[in-house]
Amino acid sequence: MMLERSRRLKFLQHKSVAELVGLVDVNLRILGSGLIIIAYFVILHVNTTLGVTIQMVGDSISIPYFIRTKSWDIVIMVSFLLMISVSHLI
């Protein structure tokens, strides 16, 4: 247990802040992608409002990765899809 914690701390000591932010937003993008897939299933088979809410969360936590990588076309597309989702909830 202590050895694993020590390794993790050594790993983090050698990373810059930018690299750590990169690790966080990559993990958020992966989580967001998973939530979007789950949301699609929920929209089709369970409850539309719940599915749209899950999709909005997944899209929202994915956007920082695409901003950092300067994928502006994806940022615009996801933002547009978020606006559509908000209009469904209103």
Contacts in CASP RR format, 6 or more apart in sequence:
PFRMAT RR
TARGET T0000
AUTHOR 0000-0000-0000
METHOD contacts of the structure
MODEL  1
MMLERSRRLKFLQHKSVAELVGLVDVNLRILGSGLIIIAYFVILHVNTTL
GVTIQMVGDSISIPYFIRTKSWDIVIMVSFLLMISVSHLI
12 20 0 8 1.000
15 23 0 8 1.000
21 68 0 8 1.000
22 65 0 8 1.000
22 68 0 8 1.000
25 64 0 8 1.000
25 65 0 8 1.000
25 68 0 8 1.000
26 65 0 8 1.000
28 61 0 8 1.000
28 62 0 8 1.000
28 64 0 8 1.000
28 65 0 8 1.000
29 61 0 8 1.000
29 62 0 8 1.000
29 65 0 8 1.000
29 66 0 8 1.000
31 58 0 8 1.000
31 61 0 8 1.000
32 57 0 8 1.000
32 58 0 8 1.000
32 59 0 8 1.000
32 61 0 8 1.000
32 62 0 8 1.000
33 58 0 8 1.000
33 62 0 8 1.000
34 58 0 8 1.000
35 54 0 8 1.000
35 55 0 8 1.000
35 57 0 8 1.000
35 58 0 8 1.000
35 61 0 8 1.000
36 55 0 8 1.000
36 58 0 8 1.000
36 59 0 8 1.000
36 62 0 8 1.000
38 54 0 8 1.000
39 51 0 8 1.000
39 52 0 8 1.000
39 54 0 8 1.000
39 55 0 8 1.000
39 58 0 8 1.000
40 55 0 8 1.000
42 50 0 8 1.000
42 51 0 8 1.000
42 54 0 8 1.000
43 51 0 8 1.000
43 52 0 8 1.000
43 55 0 8 1.000
48 88 0 8 1.000
49 88 0 8 1.000
49 89 0 8 1.000
52 85 0 8 1.000
52 88 0 8 1.000
52 89 0 8 1.000
53 89 0 8 1.000
55 81 0 8 1.000
55 85 0 8 1.000
56 82 0 8 1.000
56 85 0 8 1.000
56 86 0 8 1.000
56 89 0 8 1.000
59 78 0 8 1.000
59 81 0 8 1.000
59 82 0 8 1.000
59 85 0 8 1.000
60 82 0 8 1.000
62 78 0 8 1.000
63 75 0 8 1.000
63 78 0 8 1.000
63 79 0 8 1.000
66 72 0 8 1.000
66 74 0 8 1.000
66 75 0 8 1.000
66 78 0 8 1.000
67 75 0 8 1.000
END
